[in-house]
Amino acid sequence: MAWNESGGGDKDPWGNRGDQGPPDLDEAIRKLQGQLSGLFGGGKGATGGGGGGGISAGSISLLLIVLAGLYVFSGVYQVDEQERGVVFRFGKLMDQEVTPGLHWNPPLIDQVQLVNVTQVQSHSHQASMLTKDENIVDISLTVQWVIASAADYLINVRDPKKSLDQATESALRHVAGSSTMDQVITDGREAIAIEVQERLRTYLKSYGTGIDITKVNIDRSAPPVQVQDAFNDVQKAKEDQQKFINQATAYSQQVVPEARGKAQRQLEEAQAYRDRVIARSEGEAERFEKLLNEYSLAKQVTRDRLYIDALENVFKNASKVMVDVEGGNNMMYLPLDKLTQQSGSNASNVDVTALRREMEQLRRDVSSSRTNINNRNRSN
């Protein structure tokens, strides 16, 4: 029955106050202090007589249970999915890493350190390097890395990030020192980044840092600022050189085929000339053999025919003819050029047969005159 119900009497838990106001706070505190004093050291009676009893067995058990619960509860911890835990027992490393989940370790005995093994971290590095051809280049790169072994990362190296920086410097200097300046600043950057990544991974593995390199990116590679203008001039000169080489190559690709075509044409013309000369020679030889057969049958006629043909060929190309008279020093001059001019527009087509007849008649007349002169000389 509630204390304020009818028939309940005066049962106010804060004392027999009725409706006098709120409870007395000081009195409540004094009651609590009295209960605590009775629990730990006993309390004085109302008359001041000593009645001090010790802590009861139930109170001690309750206290021990509370303390044990607090101890057990403080040893519970959780490892996230991206983390791994490393347990140290009295400062000694436990063999196995703690996997994700809810775990418990005894407090004050074991110490657990959690390490994020999935987060990709970046390390930037910039330095001036001496290349293989004794040039200086400024190189800046970014190294992306993750923690592969949490135990190695926490124990083997005092400062893993500093070791990473020093290993990056060493690997970069080794690779840049084995390459030329053109390779570092132009088309060889990707190959250099891959080689630095492999060498850096080998270094860190040998150090036992627990770090794994995922990617190395070369952000910038250029000559120092002090020689940038000179380097630009060199690059421009190289571009001009390549341009001239391309122009010369294009010219050679144009000229060489033409020269080869002309050479092939000359070879074909020479081949045709050779075939023509051989064919003509064979024809002349065959004609001479036939002529020889005819000469053996009629020598005088053939001889005269050859003589006339020879004169015909000569007169075709000569504009003046000198005729020698047998038995004397007199010579007759025939102005063929004048005769051809008088023939009009057909001068080029001179009637050689008529000319031959006139020459024969002239020769006979000259011979007859010569004979008459000799006869008269004898008669005198």
C-alpha positions in Angstrom: 0.0 0.0 0.0 1.4 3.4 -1.0 2.4 5.7 1.9 0.1 8.4 0.8 -3.0 6.1 0.5 -5.8 6.3 2.9 -5.3 4.2 6.1 -1.6 4.1 5.5 -0.9 6.3 8.3 2.0 8.7 8.5 4.6 6.7 6.5 6.6 9.5 4.8 10.0 8.0 3.8 11.7 11.3 4.4 10.4 11.4 8.0 7.2 12.3 9.7 6.9 15.6 7.9 3.5 15.5 6.5 3.2 18.3 4.0 5.8 20.5 5.6 8.0 20.8 2.4 11.0 19.1 0.6 13.2 16.6 2.5 16.2 17.7 4.5 19.4 17.2 2.4 21.8 17.4 5.3 20.0 14.7 7.2 20.2 12.4 4.2 24.0 13.0 3.9 24.5 12.2 7.5 22.6 8.9 7.1 24.8 7.9 4.2 28.0 8.7 6.1 26.7 6.6 9.0 26.1 3.6 6.7 29.6 3.9 5.2 31.2 4.2 8.6 29.4 1.1 9.7 30.6 -0.8 6.7 34.3 0.0 7.0 35.0 0.8 10.7 31.9 0.6 12.9 30.0 3.5 14.4 29.4 5.1 17.8 26.3 4.4 19.7 23.8 7.1 20.6 25.1 7.3 24.2 28.8 7.4 23.1 29.5 3.9 24.2 32.0 1.9 22.1 30.5 -0.8 20.0 33.0 -1.1 17.1 32.6 -4.2 14.9 35.0 -4.9 11.8 34.2 -5.3 8.1 31.9 -8.3 7.6 32.8 -11.2 5.3 29.9 -10.3 3.0 31.2 -6.8 2.6 34.7 -8.1 1.7 33.4 -10.5 -0.8 31.3 -7.9 -2.4 34.3 -5.6 -2.7 36.4 -8.3 -4.2 33.7 -9.1 -6.8 33.5 -5.4 -7.7 37.2 -5.1 -8.1 37.5 -8.3 -10.1 34.7 -7.1 -12.4 36.5 -3.8 -13.0 39.7 -5.6 -13.7 38.1 -8.0 -16.2 36.2 -5.2 -17.9 39.3 -3.0 -18.3 41.0 -5.8 -20.2 38.5 -6.0 -23.0 39.4 -4.2 -26.2 38.3 -4.3 -29.9 40.5 -4.5 -33.1 39.0 -3.0 -36.2 39.1 -4.6 -39.6 41.9 -2.4 -40.9 44.0 -2.9 -37.8 46.3 -5.5 -36.3 47.2 -5.7 -32.7 50.7 -6.4 -31.2 50.7 -7.8 -27.7 53.6 -7.2 -25.3 53.6 -9.2 -22.0 55.9 -7.6 -19.5 57.6 -6.0 -22.4 58.2 -9.2 -24.3 56.6 -9.6 -27.7 54.0 -12.3 -28.1 54.4 -14.5 -31.1 51.0 -14.0 -32.8 49.4 -10.7 -34.0 45.9 -10.0 -32.9 43.3 -10.2 -35.7 40.2 -8.1 -36.0 37.5 -8.7 -33.4 36.8 -8.5 -29.7 39.7 -9.6 -27.5 40.7 -9.6 -23.8 44.2 -9.3 -22.3 45.0 -9.0 -18.6 45.6 -5.4 -17.7 48.9 -4.4 -16.1 50.4 -7.6 -17.5 49.8 -7.3 -21.3 50.1 -4.1 -23.3 48.4 -4.0 -26.8 49.4 -1.6 -29.5 47.1 -1.3 -32.5 48.5 -0.6 -36.0 46.6 0.3 -39.2 47.8 -2.0 -41.9 45.5 -1.0 -44.8 45.9 2.7 -44.9 48.1 3.8 -47.9 50.5 6.4 -46.7 52.6 8.8 -48.8 56.2 9.9 -48.4 57.5 12.8 -50.6 61.2 13.1 -51.3 63.2 15.7 -53.3 66.9 15.8 -54.0 69.5 16.8 -56.6 71.2 13.9 -58.3 74.3 13.4 -60.4 73.5 11.4 -63.6 75.7 9.0 -65.5 76.8 11.7 -68.0 77.8 14.0 -65.1 74.8 16.3 -65.2 72.8 17.5 -62.2 69.0 17.0 -62.1 66.4 17.9 -59.6 64.1 15.0 -58.9 61.0 14.9 -56.7 59.0 11.7 -56.2 56.2 10.3 -54.0 56.4 6.9 -52.4 53.2 5.2 -51.4 53.5 2.5 -48.8 51.5 0.4 -46.3 52.5 -1.6 -43.2 52.9 -5.2 -44.1 53.9 -6.5 -40.7 52.8 -4.6 -37.6 55.3 -6.4 -35.3 58.3 -5.6 -37.5 57.1 -2.0 -37.9 57.0 -1.5 -34.1 60.1 -3.5 -33.0 62.8 -3.9 -35.7 63.5 -0.3 -36.5 63.4 2.7 -34.1 62.1 5.2 -36.6 60.6 3.4 -39.7 59.7 6.6 -41.5 63.2 8.0 -41.2 64.6 4.6 -42.5 62.1 4.9 -45.4 63.4 8.4 -46.2 67.1 7.3 -46.2 66.4 4.1 -48.2 64.5 6.3 -50.8 67.5 8.6 -51.1 69.9 5.7 -51.6 67.7 3.9 -54.2 67.1 7.1 -56.1 70.8 8.1 -56.2 71.8 4.6 -57.4 69.2 4.5 -60.2 69.8 8.2 -61.3 73.6 7.7 -61.2 73.2 4.7 -63.7 71.0 6.7 -66.1 71.7 9.6 -68.5 70.1 13.0 -68.2 67.9 12.5 -71.2 66.5 9.3 -69.7 65.8 10.9 -66.3 63.9 14.0 -67.7 62.2 12.5 -70.8 61.1 9.1 -71.8 62.9 7.1 -69.2 61.1 8.4 -66.1 58.6 5.5 -65.9 61.4 2.9 -66.1 63.4 4.8 -63.4 60.3 4.9 -61.1 59.8 1.1 -61.5 63.5 0.4 -60.8 63.5 2.7 -57.7 60.4 0.9 -56.4 62.0 -2.5 -56.8 65.3 -1.4 -55.2 63.5 0.4 -52.4 61.4 -2.6 -51.6 64.5 -4.8 -51.4 66.2 -2.3 -49.0 63.2 -2.1 -46.7 62.8 -5.9 -46.6 66.4 -6.4 -45.7 66.1 -3.8 -42.9 63.0 -5.6 -41.6 60.9 -2.4 -41.3 57.6 -4.1 -42.0 56.9 -1.6 -44.8 55.7 -2.6 -48.3 56.1 -0.2 -51.2 53.0 -0.1 -53.4 53.9 2.7 -55.9 56.6 5.2 -56.7 55.7 8.2 -58.8 58.2 10.7 -60.2 56.5 14.0 -59.9 59.2 16.2 -61.4 62.6 15.8 -63.0 64.3 18.8 -64.5 67.7 20.5 -64.5 68.5 22.9 -61.8 67.1 26.4 -62.0 70.5 27.9 -62.4 71.1 26.1 -65.7 67.5 26.0 -66.9 68.0 28.5 -69.7 71.1 26.7 -71.0 69.2 23.4 -70.9 66.4 24.9 -72.9 68.8 26.0 -75.5 70.3 22.5 -75.7 66.8 21.1 -76.0 66.0 23.5 -78.8 69.1 22.6 -80.6 68.2 18.9 -80.3 64.8 19.6 -81.7 66.3 21.5 -84.6 68.7 18.6 -85.2 65.8 16.2 -85.3 63.9 18.5 -87.6 66.8 18.7 -90.0 67.2 14.9 -89.8 63.6 14.5 -90.7 63.9 16.9 -93.6 67.0 15.1 -94.9 65.2 11.8 -94.6 62.2 13.1 -96.5 64.5 14.5 -99.2 66.4 11.2 -99.5 63.1 9.3 -99.7 62.1 11.5 -102.6 65.5 11.7 -104.4 66.6 8.1 -104.1 63.5 6.6 -105.8 63.9 9.1 -108.6 67.6 8.2 -109.0 66.8 4.6 -108.9 64.2 5.1 -111.6 66.6 7.0 -113.8 69.3 4.4 -113.3 66.8 1.7 -114.2 65.8 3.6 -117.3 69.4 4.0 -118.4 70.0 0.3 -117.9 66.9 -0.5 -120.0 68.1 2.0 -122.7 71.5 0.4 -122.7 70.0 -3.0 -122.9 67.9 -1.8 -125.8 70.9 -0.2 -127.5 72.9 -3.4 -127.1 70.0 -5.5 -128.5 69.7 -3.0 -131.4 73.4 -3.0 -132.2 73.6 -6.7 -132.0 70.5 -7.1 -134.2 71.9 -4.6 -136.7 75.3 -6.3 -136.7 73.7 -9.7 -137.3 71.7 -8.2 -140.1 74.7 -6.6 -141.7 76.6 -9.9 -141.4 73.8 -11.8 -142.9 73.5 -9.2 -145.7 77.3 -9.4 -146.3 77.1 -13.2 -146.6 74.3 -12.9 -149.2 76.3 -10.2 -151.0 79.3 -12.4 -151.0 77.3 -15.1 -152.7 76.2 -12.6 -155.3 79.7 -11.3 -155.8 81.0 -14.8 -156.5 78.4 -15.1 -159.3 78.9 -11.6 -160.9 81.9 -9.8 -159.6 82.0 -6.8 -161.9 78.3 -6.0 -161.5 78.4 -6.4 -157.8 81.5 -4.2 -157.5 79.8 -1.5 -159.6 76.7 -1.8 -157.5 78.7 -1.4 -154.2 80.5 1.5 -155.6 77.3 3.3 -156.7 75.6 2.6 -153.3 78.7 4.0 -151.5 78.6 7.2 -153.7 74.8 7.5 -153.1 75.4 7.4 -149.3 78.2 9.9 -149.5 76.3 12.3 -151.7 73.3 12.3 -149.4 75.4 14.1 -146.7 77.7 16.2 -148.9 76.9 19.6 -150.5 80.1 19.7 -152.6 81.7 17.1 -154.8 85.2 17.1 -156.3 85.5 14.9 -159.4 89.1 13.7 -160.3 89.8 13.1 -163.9 91.8 10.0 -164.8 95.2 10.7 -166.2 95.4 14.4 -165.2 95.5 16.8 -162.4 92.3 18.6 -163.4 89.4 18.3 -161.0 85.8 19.3 -161.5 83.8 21.0 -158.7 80.1 20.3 -158.6 78.1 22.8 -156.5 75.5 20.4 -155.2 74.2 23.0 -152.7 73.4 25.4 -155.5 71.7 22.6 -157.4 69.6 21.6 -154.5 68.6 25.3 -153.8 67.4 25.6 -157.4 65.2 22.5 -157.0 62.8 24.6 -154.9 60.9 23.3 -151.9 61.9 19.6 -152.7 65.6 20.2 -152.4 65.8 17.7 -149.6 64.6 15.0 -152.0 67.4 15.2 -154.7 67.1 12.7 -157.5 70.2 10.8 -156.9 69.7 8.5 -159.9 69.6 11.4 -162.3 72.7 12.9 -160.6 74.4 9.6 -161.0 73.6 9.5 -164.7 74.9 13.0 -165.2 78.1 12.2 -163.4 78.7 9.1 -165.5 78.0 11.1 -168.7 80.4 13.8 -167.4 83.1 11.2 -166.7 82.7 9.8 -170.2 82.9 13.2 -171.8 86.0 14.0 -169.8 87.6 10.7 -170.7 86.8 11.3 -174.4 88.3 14.8 -174.3 91.3 13.5 -172.6 91.7 10.8 -175.3 91.4 13.4 -178.2 94.0 15.6 -176.5 96.4 12.8 -176.3 95.9 11.8 -179.9 96.6 15.3 -181.1 99.7 15.4 -179.0 101.0 12.2 -180.6 100.2 13.4 -184.2 102.2 16.6 -183.6 
